[in-house]
Amino acid sequence: MEKKSVAPKVVLTPEQAEAAELISAWFLHLNTQIFVLCGYAGTGKTFLVDYVVRQLGLIPGESVAFVAPTGKAASVLIRGGSPAGTVHSLIYTREEDIEVNEDGEVIRENFLRFVLKERLPSELRLIVVDETSMISDEILKDLVSFGVKCLFCGDPAQLPPVGGSNNLLSMPAFTLTQIVRQGEGSPIVQMAERVRRGGHLEYGKYGDCAAVLSERRISPEARTRLLMGADQIIVGSNRTRARINAEIRACRGIPREALLPIDGEKLVCTLNDWSKPLDAEGNFHLVNGILGTCYNVREQEDGLGQLDFLPDFLPDPVTDLPFDAGVFTQGRYFHSYGAKACLLANGTLVHEDNFELLRRFRVKKEDTICRFEFAYAVTCHKAQGSEYDSVVVFDESRLFGESASWLYTAITRARKKLVILR
């Protein structure tokens, strides 16, 4: 007789069991709309939430929605097995006022705005929000206006984002502090915990997957292998970011005179542009902090360029994006926030103020000018909300008042391998 496989029994720590009981009681019996669950790295916060959702009989994508503030943060949930999207895609619809010609071609985009939906699906009973600290007060107000119960989750030890944050994590209903079995043997989690508690990380190896090294004592060859092998390099200052990005490009054999990105280079978006969806469903948009790879890069008039951009968490690229080439060629942006590029009938891309060319050719389309920069190295704030298998951190925590939070946030971006350089 064939033996039936038995699903392994889920064993919670006493702390997790207490949190699970409180969340279930809140969801089933209390009238309060919000439950705030805090959890430090390695405490099993995501595992606990998944367990509670299953115990309550909720169905992801139907009776429960998993959301995050940004596409990159939502992609972490998706990779963990939860169908997820952004807060914007759940509660807003996009409205555009456009003009088209007799052939149906868009000739002008007058404005775009996000309008709060009238209602959410009637079967939706719970919204689970990850990376809560990155949600602004305005969006939080819109989210709770639907009256659906919201389970807000976050790590209170991470850096607060630059502007637009809220204080929800300062008022938790429960905080997970005990490192669970899955994390007890992880040197990365142990390092993060030591930093969170105010401890110092000495030079040396931490298990077989982490190390703290002196930047001055490693050989040039070892440094090159280290940097080229990292999935992401995290720094503190923009000056260091520019220096490391230039170093990586040189290691990749890219000529110094090749100022613009070439095919296959890693870029980060540095400007929120909610008018540009990244996928057909409109769940993700080209916003500040989105990382990806560029292709088909070409320079145009007026310090503009065009490129195709493949986000690192989506299968298909967004094509023909106009971008500000000035930061690559002159070290500064040429075009102001919200400036438009005009695609002319002859295929030329010009800035909206180039009246000479605009008079000579019909404008087929206007589009907001994007901003990108090289992203082999990014600042810790840009990396927040993302995770990578292999991370190299240039420890510049001394530059920040909340030095422990900075280093803790940088460390917890690494899943499997971590090297800290001082």
FENQUI-V809285 format. One record per run of one state. SS is the DSSP state (A for helix, B for strand, O for the rest). FROM is the first residue (numbers start at 0). TO is the last residue. If there is no record, write none. Layout:
ss	from	to
SS	FROM	TO
SS	FROM	TO
This chain:
ss	from	to
O	0	12
A	13	28
O	29	32
B	33	38
O	39	43
A	44	54
O	55	58
B	59	59
O	60	62
B	63	67
O	68	69
A	70	78
O	79	82
B	83	85
A	86	90
B	91	99
O	100	104
B	105	115
O	116	124
B	125	129
O	130	130
A	131	133
O	134	135
A	136	143
O	144	147
B	148	153
O	154	166
A	167	170
O	171	172
B	173	175
O	176	179
A	180	183
O	184	185
A	186	195
O	196	202
B	203	205
O	206	208
B	209	212
O	213	218
A	219	228
O	229	230
B	231	234
O	235	236
A	237	250
O	251	264
B	265	268
O	269	271
B	272	276
O	277	283
B	284	285
O	286	289
B	290	298
O	299	302
B	303	310
O	311	316
B	317	323
O	324	324
A	325	328
O	329	338
B	339	343
O	344	347
B	348	350
O	351	353
A	354	359
O	360	361
B	362	367
O	368	368
B	369	369
O	370	370
B	371	373
O	374	375
B	376	378
A	379	382
O	383	386
B	387	393
O	394	395
A	396	398
O	399	401
A	402	410
O	411	412
B	413	420
O	421	421
